[in-house]
Amino acid sequence: MLSAFLSAFRTPDLRRKLLFTVGIIAIYRLGATVPSPGVSYGNVQKCLQAVEGSTGVLNLLDLFSGGALLQLSVFALGIMPYITASIILQLLTVVIPRLEQLRKEGQAGQAKITQYTRYLTLGLGVLQASAFVALARSGQLFNNMCNEEIIPTGIGIPDWLTLSILVMTMTAGTGVVMWLGELITDRGVGNGMSVLIFTSIAARLPSEGWRIKDSQGWFKFFLVIALVLVIITAVTFIEQAQRRIPVQYAKRMIGRRMYGGTSTYIPLKVNQAGVIPVIFGSSLLYLPQLALQFFDQNNPGKTQVWIQNNLVDPTSPIYIAVYFLLIIFFTYFYVSITFNPTEVADNMKKYGGFVPGIRPGKPTADYLDFILSRITLPGALYLAIISILPSFFFIWLDRQQYMNFPFGGTAVLIMVGVALETSKQIESQLMQRNYEGFLR
């Protein structure tokens, strides 16, 4: 990987793309630190010191925003509204025939779906910005652990105007982040949205690592680093693993030319669903935590105590078991809606392709479904095991100080996946510019 980056910097075109990507990342991180108008930056910093990273229900969202969410900065919402909108559109494509038709129209239809995704992103941005501003006003953004006034009132400006400007600023920040991600995709290196998420998570690593060193000492610090390296190695191995289904294309005469007669394969990844099942499972487990916000915190009932001890505490056996089962369920669910064996078999039959030893049509679809169902199970178990690792870190370390622990689970899956994808794209562009082996 390092040799690929060094070779890329020696190539003028790739060097420009890499420097452009770095410039966009710098702008993104700058916007993540600039406070929104109407927010008391000093009081926010006092609250961050008071809670010491225990942000409860918002821990994953704050991790994905690189710490910008709790500071209510211009880019506080980060890329999460766009990710949510993309997932919603992807799920609706299976349900709404019009969207399914647009998906099959190729580039023009995909451009239309992208436009719908942008509109939905802004709509979700307004809703999320309003929700976070309301949480900040009520003190629940920091779990009622800070009495500082985050959004000062009574300063000569109507409250509704202050709140409206704050919501519009954060929504506009979401639009700018979405635009920056598309710029990286079009003119930089890698998928823009993935690169921005990678940047947000990576920005938290130094501070969280140093917190472990300060509270637990050097021994546990280096032990955590060693465990992280083992996890990254395992994740890299699984992410690269795939089952290749051989496909043979028959020779066809079209006009006066002979086409076909080639051999290729269908790569079925062990982790076909990516990190989406983890996000879905985390979102569902956040619902009980959100529900607790509407109960009386000073006089909790039996149900409230049970939810707090079993569905909110990440060290609870019930929490770990439910999270584990949710990820397995959503892995099968997401793979079933994103990979259609019947559609793949029909396309192969249309172009004269077949799996050696398998008849085209329905037998090919049944064979693909059989293979997919077998490799989905180890992929689901892999995702579930990696995702519950932070719960064991919480048991080993001080749970209250490491609710934003970025060295396991979703964070590692995303960072390793984005790094592999970006390095592959750099290597493919280098191969387009280097034909020495071919010419020899």
Secondary structure as GFF3:
##gff-version 3
##sequence-region A 1 440
A	DSSP	alpha_helix	2	10	.	.	.	ID=ss1
A	DSSP	alpha_helix	12	33	.	.	.	ID=ss2
A	DSSP	alpha_helix	41	51	.	.	.	ID=ss3
A	DSSP	three_ten_helix	56	58	.	.	.	ID=ss4
A	DSSP	alpha_helix	59	64	.	.	.	ID=ss5
A	DSSP	alpha_helix	80	95	.	.	.	ID=ss6
A	DSSP	alpha_helix	97	104	.	.	.	ID=ss7
A	DSSP	alpha_helix	107	138	.	.	.	ID=ss8
A	DSSP	three_ten_helix	140	142	.	.	.	ID=ss9
A	DSSP	alpha_helix	159	187	.	.	.	ID=ss10
A	DSSP	alpha_helix	192	216	.	.	.	ID=ss11
A	DSSP	alpha_helix	218	240	.	.	.	ID=ss12
A	DSSP	beta_strand	242	249	.	.	.	ID=ss13
A	DSSP	beta_strand	252	254	.	.	.	ID=ss14
A	DSSP	beta_strand	257	259	.	.	.	ID=ss15
A	DSSP	beta_strand	263	269	.	.	.	ID=ss16
A	DSSP	alpha_helix	276	292	.	.	.	ID=ss17
A	DSSP	alpha_helix	302	307	.	.	.	ID=ss18
A	DSSP	pi_helix	308	312	.	.	.	ID=ss19
A	DSSP	alpha_helix	317	338	.	.	.	ID=ss20
A	DSSP	alpha_helix	341	350	.	.	.	ID=ss21
A	DSSP	beta_strand	353	354	.	.	.	ID=ss22
A	DSSP	alpha_helix	362	396	.	.	.	ID=ss23
A	DSSP	three_ten_helix	399	401	.	.	.	ID=ss24
A	DSSP	alpha_helix	410	433	.	.	.	ID=ss25
A	DSSP	alpha_helix	436	439	.	.	.	ID=ss26
###
